[in-house]
Structures are given as C-alpha cells and as structure tokens.
Amino acid sequence: MEAGYRYLVFAALLAVAAVLLAGLWNMLRGQNPNLSQTLMRWRVGLQFLAIVIMMVLVYFLRP
C-alpha cells in the first residue's frame, strides 16, 4: 500500500515540475505573459497540494 502513496507524491511533484517548466518555457520564448502568470499561479497551487499530501501522509503513516 505504501507504493501507492509514493506514486501519489511522485505524481504531485511531477505535476509541479511540468507546470514550472511550461511556465519557464513560455516566459523564455517571450510569448504571452498572461499565460506565464497563470502557469506560475497553478504552480503555487500545485505546490501547496503536494505539501498537503505529504503532510497528511506523514501524519497518518508515522509509527
């Protein structure tokens, strides 16, 4: 069952990294600054979600 938790945390971290890279890529290309801003806001929200997932797992899985 712990493998499922690891995959959940890994998926959350992967989502954060993907949105971060997409935002940076868009910003470096100089395309739409509003899209970069939106992606960075999504990144912050996903980071918060990833931290919440990790803290909940630490709370419930500690011995």
N, C-alpha and C positions, 0 to 999 in steps of 0.2 A: 504493500500500500504506500510505502514511503516513496517508491519510484514515481507514482502518480503525482505526489506533492512536488517532487523535484521537477517533473515536466511542467507543472503549473507555474512554478517560479521561473523556470527557464523560458517558458512562453512569454511571461510578463516582461522579463528582461530583454528578450528578443524583440518584442513589440516596441519597447522604449528605444532600443538601438536602431530599429528600422525607421521610426519616425524621426529620430535625431539625424540620421544620415540623409533622409529625404529632405528635411528642412535645411540642412547644411548644403546639400547639392543644389537646391533651388536658390539659396542665397548666393552661392558662389557663381552660379550661372547669371545672376542678376535679373532673373525673370520677374515674377510677381512678388513684391514684398509683402502683400497681404497674405499670400499663401504661406510664405515663410513664417510669418507671425502666427498664423493659425496652426501650423505644424508644431511650432515651439510651445504653444498653449496645450496642444494634445500631448506633447512630450511630458510636460509638467504633470498633467492629469494621469498619464500612464505611470510615471514615476511614483506618484502618490499611491496609486493602486498596487504597484509592485511592492512598495514598502508595507502597505497594509496587509497584503497577502503574506509576506514574510513574517511580520509581527504576529499575525493570527496563528500561523503555523508554529512559531516559536512558543507561543503561549500554550497551545493545545498539545504539542508534542514533547514538551520538556518532561523529564522523568519525575 
